[in-house]
Amino acid sequence: MAENKILIIDFGSQYTQLIARRVRELGVLSMVVSLEDFPNYPDRDQLLGVILSGGPDSVYDSKHHVKDILELNIPVLGICYGMHILVKSLGGRVSKSDIREYGKAGVDIDATSVLFKGVKKPHINVWMSHGDSVTDVPAGMKVIAHNDSTPVVAFELVTRIFGLQFHPEVTHTDQGRKIISNFLFQVCGAKKSWTIKRIEQDLINDIRNTVGDKKVILGLSGGVDSSVSAVLIHRAIGPQLKCVFVDTGLLRLNEKEDVENLFVKNLNIKVDFVNARRKFFDALANQDDPERKRKIVGRCFVEVFQHHIRKNANYDFLAQGTIYPDVIESAVNSKSKTIKSHHNVGGLPKDLKFKLLEPLRILFKDEVRRLGTSMGIPRSIIQRHPFPGPGLGVRILGEVNRKNASILQKADHVFIDELVKSGQYDMVSQAFCVLLPVKSVGVMGDKRTYENVICVRSVNTIDFMTAKISKFKFEFLEKVANRIVNEVDGVNRVAYDITSKPPATIEWE
């Protein structure tokens, strides 16, 4: 997709993807690459500017430099660590600061700088995250923001190179969006051409040019990414697309029927439905280790999908709902410890000889949702909460079997139904039920019971890296509990998980 763009160099900041999203929200295409991959970046002639992200390293211990980026002679904005790299590459010096700043801080700005054009207050609150500071300013560099503890909070060099010690991309920074906008439009001369209608038409053209008269097969789950991929590809090539829906027995209640109603009956998209419940439940019998269950579900899915598509040897392309965060994260060499295996299943063997088609691979999740809405996909699909690849397999603590899956499906359906009815579904980020591997004593109909416990979980989050619990009214939780106990056989107790992330994860396994 040819487009003038902003390139973001990722130095490992937790906010890198947020920078990219902020640029796109302003109507300009942004792409993310590592500094190591930059020399091989193919579209340098399309770049309007470069943003250097923050990062966890200290510049005086780093071998990084950006002299080759500066040689492009296009605007550059360094944020936090990116600012330090700029200073070092330009001949200045960064040292450990006597006073560290983490969180909100006040700074005085030079409103005459193009970077702060339209920022009317001379003193603004910003979000800091640094223990290092600029101690020697390179020749020709003008300081355009400061405070008592940090003499160089921002700088400019010949109105083309800029550095910010703070993070304009986070909502905690006053008028951070305006500062990024100034860099894009006042400094780089960008135009607002990154729109959903433009994206839709360009992607359709790309699919048609790539596929030609060949055929495409796609694994359809009913989730946002695969659903939008299916509708987009169908718009491009019509009956040349076939979808495969694998019923693992670990999906939401009535998932198969919902997919059939939307895609087959309403959109006239070809879908093969594969009932693989027995295979999954047999493989999961007597398994209670979370990592083991994930790997079993992943392996079974690959085997079922592989077997089915081998019967469709006349298909040339395998389509996947890969989105841009998947692409970025797969390119990062993470040094962090593994907390758990990734929820999404994958690993199809190379000998299947399919060409890969990933039409959404340059879009963020919010862009995928907006694209789906533009194409008329129902809100019930587009605004769905995240659902893990192994499905209920990671929400049934202990052994996964048909009975437990049925109990959890029904309980989860009740919870989501009440969220929708009360108008709260779109107000929370992710909500679901968990079946605990314990039983409790209860009294139902004057009889003693000894049955299962369901735990309800709901969180609010922006980036899913941290999350807070959804603070429902007790009357709502009481209604949910009453419905689950009355409508789901085998449950006599309902609890609500009030643990934030961290220390807990959002999913239980």
Secondary structure per residue as TSV (DSSP state, phi and psi in degrees):
chain	resnum	aa	ss	phi	psi
A	1	M	-	360.0	99.5
A	2	A	-	-68.2	132.3
A	3	E	-	-169.9	135.0
A	4	N	-	-62.4	137.8
A	5	K	E	-146.6	166.5
A	6	I	E	-104.6	129.4
A	7	L	E	-99.9	132.8
A	8	I	E	-110.7	121.9
A	9	I	E	-90.1	120.0
A	10	D	E	-91.5	116.5
A	11	F	S	-103.8	16.5
A	12	G	S	97.8	14.1
A	13	S	-	-71.4	144.9
A	14	Q	T	-68.4	-13.1
A	15	Y	T	-102.3	4.7
A	16	T	H	-56.6	-49.6
A	17	Q	H	-64.5	-30.6
A	18	L	H	-67.1	-37.7
A	19	I	H	-59.6	-47.8
A	20	A	H	-60.0	-40.6
A	21	R	H	-67.3	-40.0
A	22	R	H	-61.7	-41.5
A	23	V	H	-62.7	-44.4
A	24	R	H	-67.4	-35.9
A	25	E	H	-60.9	-26.7
A	26	L	T	-86.8	2.2
A	27	G	T	94.7	18.4
A	28	V	-	-124.5	134.0
A	29	L	E	-69.7	132.1
A	30	S	E	-126.5	147.2
A	31	M	E	-132.8	152.2
A	32	V	E	-116.0	131.8
A	33	V	E	-139.5	158.5
A	34	S	E	-81.2	162.7
A	35	L	T	-63.4	-34.4
A	36	E	T	-66.0	-31.8
A	37	D	T	-87.8	-12.5
A	38	F	G	-58.2	-41.7
A	39	P	G	-57.4	-24.6
A	40	N	G	-98.9	5.3
A	41	Y	-	-66.4	125.3
A	42	P	S	-82.9	-20.8
A	43	D	-	-110.8	44.7
A	44	R	G	-62.9	-29.6
A	45	D	G	-70.1	-13.5
A	46	Q	G	-95.1	-2.7
A	47	L	E	-79.9	130.8
A	48	L	E	-93.0	-26.0
A	49	G	E	-174.3	169.8
A	50	V	E	-130.3	137.6
A	51	I	E	-116.1	128.2
A	52	L	E	-96.8	121.9
A	53	S	-	-75.3	172.9
A	54	G	-	-75.6	-174.4
A	55	G	-	-176.2	166.1
A	56	P	S	-82.6	-9.9
A	57	D	S	-84.1	166.6
A	58	S	-	-102.9	133.4
A	59	V	G	-65.6	-31.2
A	60	Y	G	-74.1	-12.7
A	61	D	G	-101.2	2.9
A	62	S	-	-106.3	149.8
A	63	K	-	-97.8	3.9
A	64	H	-	-63.5	144.2
A	65	H	-	-151.1	160.3
A	66	V	-	-127.5	32.1
A	67	K	H	-62.3	-35.0
A	68	D	H	-69.9	-29.2
A	69	I	H	-71.3	-42.4
A	70	L	H	-63.2	-29.5
A	71	E	T	-70.1	-11.8
A	72	L	T	-70.9	-18.1
A	73	N	-	58.5	40.6
A	74	I	S	-122.2	162.2
A	75	P	-	-59.0	143.2
A	76	V	E	-133.9	134.9
A	77	L	E	-122.6	120.9
A	78	G	E	-102.7	132.4
A	79	I	E	-114.8	121.9
A	80	C	T	56.4	-111.6
A	81	Y	H	-57.3	-35.6
A	82	G	H	-61.3	-34.9
A	83	M	H	-66.0	-42.3
A	84	H	H	-64.0	-39.9
A	85	I	H	-62.0	-40.7
A	86	L	H	-60.6	-48.5
A	87	V	H	-59.7	-45.8
A	88	K	H	-62.1	-44.0
A	89	S	H	-67.6	-23.9
A	90	L	T	-94.3	3.3
A	91	G	T	99.7	6.5
A	92	G	-	-89.7	-168.7
A	93	R	E	-138.8	141.9
A	94	V	E	-121.5	136.0
A	95	S	E	-134.4	163.9
A	96	K	E	-63.5	132.8
A	97	S	E	-87.2	145.4
A	98	D	E	-69.3	-30.5
A	99	I	E	-120.8	115.2
A	100	R	E	-87.3	151.7
A	101	E	E	-128.2	118.7
A	102	Y	E	-132.3	122.2
A	103	G	E	103.8	-156.8
A	104	K	E	-73.3	136.9
A	105	A	E	-147.3	151.0
A	106	G	E	-94.4	140.9
A	107	V	E	-137.3	151.8
A	108	D	E	-98.4	132.1
A	109	I	E	-115.5	157.1
A	110	D	-	-95.4	101.8
A	111	A	T	-67.5	-9.5
A	112	T	T	-80.9	-14.3
A	113	S	S	-70.6	140.8
A	114	V	G	-60.9	-27.5
A	115	L	G	-68.7	-26.4
A	116	F	G	-109.4	18.6
A	117	K	T	-59.2	128.7
A	118	G	T	85.9	-6.9
A	119	V	-	-84.7	101.5
A	120	K	-	-76.5	-28.8
A	121	K	-	-84.9	132.7
A	122	P	S	-74.7	-14.9
A	123	H	E	-125.6	121.8
A	124	I	E	-129.1	157.0
A	125	N	E	-93.3	134.2
A	126	V	E	-132.0	169.1
A	127	W	E	-104.9	113.6
A	128	M	E	-101.0	156.0
A	129	S	E	-161.1	76.4
A	130	H	E	-154.6	149.8
A	131	G	E	-119.2	-1.2
A	132	D	E	-114.7	156.5
A	133	S	E	-143.5	157.4
A	134	V	E	-73.7	123.9
A	135	T	E	-109.2	-30.6
A	136	D	E	-123.6	118.7
A	137	V	-	-85.5	130.1
A	138	P	-	-61.4	156.1
A	139	A	T	-59.0	135.7
A	140	G	T	85.6	-6.6
A	141	M	-	-82.0	133.6
A	142	K	E	-108.3	126.0
A	143	V	E	-76.6	125.3
A	144	I	E	-118.0	1.5
A	145	A	E	-159.7	146.3
A	146	H	E	-159.1	167.3
A	147	N	-	-146.4	-177.1
A	148	D	S	-63.7	-34.1
A	149	S	S	-93.4	-19.3
A	150	T	-	-131.3	102.6
A	151	P	S	-64.0	-30.0
A	152	V	-	-120.3	91.2
A	153	V	S	-89.4	-28.9
A	154	A	E	-153.9	152.4
A	155	F	E	-145.9	163.3
A	156	E	E	-137.0	152.9
A	157	L	E	-134.4	113.1
A	158	V	T	46.1	41.4
A	159	T	T	46.6	30.6
A	160	R	T	-132.1	-28.8
A	161	I	E	-117.3	127.1
A	162	F	E	-132.3	150.6
A	163	G	E	-134.2	140.1
A	164	L	E	-127.6	126.1
A	165	Q	S	-74.3	-23.7
A	166	F	S	-99.4	174.8
A	167	H	-	-104.8	103.4
A	168	P	T	-74.6	-16.1
A	169	E	T	-78.3	-16.2
A	170	V	S	-91.4	153.2
A	171	T	T	-69.8	-16.6
A	172	H	T	-71.3	-18.4
A	173	T	S	-87.6	125.0
A	174	D	T	-60.4	127.2
A	175	Q	T	55.1	31.7
A	176	G	H	-61.2	-36.6
A	177	R	H	-62.3	-39.2
A	178	K	H	-65.3	-38.9
A	179	I	H	-64.9	-44.3
A	180	I	H	-64.7	-40.2
A	181	S	H	-60.2	-42.0
A	182	N	I	-61.7	-41.3
A	183	F	I	-63.5	-42.3
A	184	L	I	-67.7	-50.6
A	185	F	I	-97.3	-36.3
A	186	Q	I	-83.7	-36.7
A	187	V	I	-94.3	-50.3
A	188	C	S	-85.7	-17.8
A	189	G	-	70.9	30.8
A	190	A	-	-71.5	158.3
A	191	K	-	-117.6	150.0
A	192	K	-	-81.0	87.8
A	193	S	-	-118.1	-4.0
A	194	W	-	-90.5	85.4
A	195	T	-	-119.2	158.3
A	196	I	H	-62.5	-42.7
A	197	K	H	-62.2	-40.5
A	198	R	H	-64.7	-44.1
A	199	I	H	-59.3	-47.6
A	200	E	H	-58.0	-49.2
A	201	Q	H	-68.0	-39.7
A	202	D	H	-63.9	-41.8
A	203	L	H	-65.8	-41.4
A	204	I	H	-61.0	-44.2
A	205	N	H	-63.3	-41.1
A	206	D	H	-62.0	-42.5
A	207	I	H	-63.3	-46.4
A	208	R	H	-61.6	-43.0
A	209	N	H	-67.3	-34.6
A	210	T	H	-75.9	-44.7
A	211	V	H	-83.7	-38.3
A	212	G	T	63.0	-126.2
A	213	D	T	-101.4	15.0
A	214	K	-	-80.4	176.8
A	215	K	-	-113.6	152.6
A	216	V	E	-125.6	137.9
A	217	I	E	-120.1	139.6
A	218	L	E	-136.4	135.7
A	219	G	E	-81.1	113.2
A	220	L	-	-103.7	123.8
A	221	S	-	-106.4	-19.5
A	222	G	S	96.2	-6.0
A	223	G	S	-78.5	175.7
A	224	V	H	-61.8	-52.0
A	225	D	H	-65.9	-46.9
A	226	S	H	-69.9	-33.0
A	227	S	H	-66.9	-45.8
A	228	V	H	-66.0	-39.5
A	229	S	H	-59.5	-44.5
A	230	A	H	-62.3	-46.5
A	231	V	H	-67.2	-40.5
A	232	L	H	-63.1	-47.8
A	233	I	H	-65.2	-39.0
A	234	H	H	-63.9	-37.4
A	235	R	H	-64.2	-31.7
A	236	A	H	-80.1	-42.5
A	237	I	H	-128.7	3.5
A	238	G	G	56.8	-127.8
A	239	P	G	-68.7	-2.1
A	240	Q	G	-72.4	-9.2
A	241	L	E	-99.7	136.4
A	242	K	E	-129.4	137.3
A	243	C	E	-106.1	152.3
A	244	V	E	-123.3	122.7
A	245	F	E	-109.5	115.4
A	246	V	E	-97.1	115.1
A	247	D	E	-87.9	103.6
A	248	T	-	-85.7	-11.7
A	249	G	S	83.1	-2.0
A	250	L	-	-116.6	22.7
A	251	L	S	-96.8	179.9
A	252	R	-	-65.2	159.6
A	253	L	T	-60.8	131.9
A	254	N	T	64.0	23.9
A	255	E	H	-61.0	-45.5
A	256	K	H	-59.1	-46.6
A	257	E	H	-64.0	-38.7
A	258	D	H	-65.7	-42.7
A	259	V	H	-64.2	-43.8
A	260	E	I	-62.5	-41.7
A	261	N	I	-64.8	-43.3
A	262	L	I	-76.9	-54.3
A	263	F	I	-81.5	-39.0
A	264	V	I	-86.0	-53.0
A	265	K	I	-77.5	-37.5
A	266	N	I	-95.9	-36.0
A	267	L	T	-105.6	-6.1
A	268	N	-	59.3	38.1
A	269	I	-	-97.0	134.1
A	270	K	E	-71.2	127.4
A	271	V	E	-134.8	126.8
A	272	D	E	-93.4	124.6
A	273	F	E	-99.8	122.3
A	274	V	E	-112.9	115.3
A	275	N	E	-86.6	103.9
A	276	A	-	-117.5	23.0
A	277	R	H	-58.7	-44.7
A	278	R	H	-60.0	-43.4
A	279	K	H	-59.7	-44.5
A	280	F	H	-68.2	-46.1
A	281	F	H	-67.9	-36.4
A	282	D	H	-63.2	-42.3
A	283	A	H	-69.5	-28.0
A	284	L	H	-91.4	-3.4
A	285	A	T	-58.9	132.9
A	286	N	T	65.3	16.9
A	287	Q	-	-104.4	126.9
A	288	D	-	-129.5	-1.9
A	289	D	-	-80.0	126.5
A	290	P	H	-57.0	-47.0
A	291	E	H	-64.2	-41.2
A	292	R	H	-62.6	-42.6
A	293	K	H	-62.8	-42.4
A	294	R	H	-59.2	-46.0
A	295	K	H	-66.4	-36.3
A	296	I	H	-64.6	-45.9
A	297	V	H	-61.8	-44.3
A	298	G	H	-61.1	-45.4
A	299	R	H	-64.8	-43.3
A	300	C	H	-62.9	-41.5
A	301	F	H	-62.0	-44.9
A	302	V	H	-60.4	-44.5
A	303	E	H	-63.6	-43.7
A	304	V	H	-66.5	-47.5
A	305	F	H	-65.4	-41.6
A	306	Q	H	-60.9	-45.1
A	307	H	H	-61.7	-41.0
A	308	H	H	-71.7	-43.3
A	309	I	H	-74.3	-21.1
A	310	R	H	-67.3	-23.8
A	311	K	T	-78.6	-9.4
A	312	N	T	-116.2	56.5
A	313	A	T	-65.3	-15.5
A	314	N	T	-82.4	4.6
A	315	Y	-	-93.9	135.6
A	316	D	-	-99.7	-28.7
A	317	F	E	-118.5	139.8
A	318	L	E	-107.3	117.2
A	319	A	E	-95.1	140.9
A	320	Q	-	-132.9	153.3
A	321	G	-	-88.5	36.9
A	322	T	-	-61.7	133.9
A	323	I	-	-118.6	172.3
A	324	Y	H	-60.7	-41.1
A	325	P	H	-57.6	-34.9
A	326	D	H	-62.2	-41.3
A	327	V	H	-65.8	-45.3
A	328	I	H	-63.5	-48.1
A	329	E	H	-67.0	-33.5
A	330	S	H	-70.7	-19.4
A	331	A	T	-92.0	-6.6
A	332	V	-	-91.6	131.1
A	333	N	-	-88.2	88.1
A	334	S	-	-75.8	135.9
A	335	K	-	-99.3	0.4
A	336	S	S	-78.0	156.8
A	337	K	-	-71.6	148.0
A	338	T	-	-75.7	122.9
A	339	I	-	-84.3	-41.9
A	340	K	S	-163.4	160.7
A	341	S	-	-66.2	149.0
A	342	H	-	-61.0	140.9
A	343	H	S	-62.5	-35.2
A	344	N	S	-74.2	135.1
A	345	V	-	-83.8	160.2
A	346	G	-	-177.5	-157.5
A	347	G	-	90.0	32.7
A	348	L	-	-65.4	135.9
A	349	P	-	-66.0	150.3
A	350	K	G	-69.8	-22.4
A	351	D	G	-74.1	2.1
A	352	L	G	-72.6	-17.2
A	353	K	-	61.9	32.7
A	354	F	-	-95.4	146.4
A	355	K	E	-84.3	142.7
A	356	L	E	-88.4	133.8
A	357	L	E	-123.4	114.2
A	358	E	-	-127.5	80.4
A	359	P	T	-66.9	-19.5
A	360	L	T	-102.0	11.0
A	361	R	T	-68.2	-10.3
A	362	I	T	-107.9	9.8
A	363	L	-	-110.5	142.2
A	364	F	-	-80.8	164.8
A	365	K	H	-57.6	-43.0
A	366	D	H	-64.9	-32.0
A	367	E	H	-71.2	-36.6
A	368	V	H	-62.3	-43.2
A	369	R	H	-63.2	-43.8
A	370	R	H	-65.5	-36.9
A	371	L	H	-64.9	-44.0
A	372	G	H	-61.4	-41.2
A	373	T	H	-63.1	-42.8
A	374	S	H	-60.6	-33.0
A	375	M	T	-87.3	1.5
A	376	G	T	87.2	13.9
A	377	I	-	-69.6	135.8
A	378	P	-	-56.3	145.7
A	379	R	H	-58.2	-31.7
A	380	S	H	-61.3	-25.6
A	381	I	H	-90.5	-47.3
A	382	I	H	-63.8	-38.9
A	383	Q	T	-97.1	16.6
A	384	R	-	-62.4	143.5
A	385	H	-	-70.0	157.4
A	386	P	-	-56.9	143.5
A	387	F	-	-133.9	124.4
A	388	P	-	-65.4	149.0
A	389	G	T	-52.7	-47.1
A	390	P	T	-73.3	1.3
A	391	G	G	60.8	-136.9
A	392	L	G	-69.1	-8.4
A	393	G	G	-59.5	-28.1
A	394	V	G	-102.4	8.9
A	395	R	T	-117.5	-1.5
A	396	I	B	-104.5	104.9
A	397	L	-	-79.9	126.0
A	398	G	S	100.1	-155.9
A	399	E	-	-69.5	138.5
A	400	V	-	-98.8	118.1
A	401	N	-	-143.0	175.7
A	402	R	H	-60.0	-42.9
A	403	K	H	-63.6	-48.4
A	404	N	H	-64.1	-38.3
A	405	A	H	-63.8	-40.9
A	406	S	H	-65.0	-42.6
A	407	I	H	-59.9	-47.5
A	408	L	H	-68.5	-39.3
A	409	Q	H	-56.7	-46.6
A	410	K	H	-68.6	-41.7
A	411	A	H	-64.8	-44.6
A	412	D	H	-62.5	-38.8
A	413	H	H	-62.0	-40.7
A	414	V	H	-63.4	-46.5
A	415	F	H	-61.0	-49.0
A	416	I	H	-64.6	-38.8
A	417	D	H	-60.1	-42.2
A	418	E	H	-70.2	-34.5
A	419	L	H	-63.2	-42.4
A	420	V	H	-66.7	-47.0
A	421	K	H	-61.4	-34.9
A	422	S	T	-87.0	-1.5
A	423	G	T	76.0	18.1
A	424	Q	-	-104.0	-6.4
A	425	Y	G	-59.5	-46.3
A	426	D	G	-77.3	-6.6
A	427	M	G	-90.0	-12.2
A	428	V	S	-115.7	156.7
A	429	S	S	-87.4	-37.8
A	430	Q	E	-156.8	130.9
A	431	A	E	-141.5	140.2
A	432	F	E	-168.7	174.8
A	433	C	E	-113.1	154.2
A	434	V	E	-126.0	136.1
A	435	L	E	-96.4	118.1
A	436	L	E	-84.2	153.5
A	437	P	E	-87.6	37.4
A	438	V	E	-135.6	160.2
A	439	K	E	-122.6	156.4
A	440	S	E	-133.4	157.3
A	441	V	E	-80.3	139.3
A	442	G	E	-145.9	176.4
A	443	V	E	-130.2	120.2
A	444	M	E	-137.0	122.2
A	445	G	T	62.3	39.4
A	446	D	T	64.2	15.9
A	447	K	E	-118.3	147.3
A	448	R	E	-74.8	134.9
A	449	T	E	-122.3	157.4
A	450	Y	E	-139.8	90.3
A	451	E	E	-134.3	-172.3
A	452	N	E	-77.2	159.1
A	453	V	E	-113.9	129.8
A	454	I	E	-105.6	133.5
A	455	C	E	-110.1	129.8
A	456	V	E	-93.5	135.6
A	457	R	E	-130.7	131.0
A	458	S	E	-150.2	132.8
A	459	V	E	-133.6	158.8
A	460	N	E	-119.0	131.7
A	461	T	-	-155.9	159.1
A	462	I	S	-98.7	-45.8
A	463	D	S	-118.9	-0.1
A	464	F	S	66.9	4.0
A	465	M	S	-82.1	-34.4
A	466	T	S	-131.2	155.4
A	467	A	B	-154.0	145.8
A	468	K	E	-114.2	153.5
A	469	I	E	-68.9	151.5
A	470	S	-	-79.6	125.6
A	471	K	-	-93.9	83.0
A	472	F	-	-78.5	157.5
A	473	K	-	-71.2	146.7
A	474	F	H	-60.3	-32.1
A	475	E	H	-63.3	-36.6
A	476	F	H	-68.2	-46.5
A	477	L	H	-62.9	-36.7
A	478	E	H	-64.5	-40.0
A	479	K	H	-65.5	-42.8
A	480	V	H	-60.3	-46.7
A	481	A	H	-62.3	-43.5
A	482	N	H	-62.5	-42.5
A	483	R	H	-65.8	-42.9
A	484	I	H	-62.9	-47.4
A	485	V	H	-64.0	-38.1
A	486	N	H	-79.5	-29.8
A	487	E	H	-103.8	-14.8
A	488	V	S	-114.4	108.2
A	489	D	T	-62.3	134.5
A	490	G	T	99.8	3.0
A	491	V	E	-124.0	130.0
A	492	N	E	-129.1	6.8
A	493	R	E	-152.1	139.7
A	494	V	E	-129.4	131.3
A	495	A	E	-118.5	162.8
A	496	Y	E	-121.5	125.9
A	497	D	-	-79.1	117.3
A	498	I	-	-111.8	29.2
A	499	T	-	-96.3	131.5
A	500	S	-	-81.7	171.1
A	501	K	B	-116.0	124.2
A	502	P	T	-69.8	168.6
A	503	P	T	-85.7	-18.5
A	504	A	S	-85.9	164.1
A	505	T	-	-91.4	169.8
A	506	I	S	-70.0	-54.5
A	507	E	S	-74.1	157.8
A	508	W	-	-84.9	-26.1
A	509	E	-	-127.2	360.0
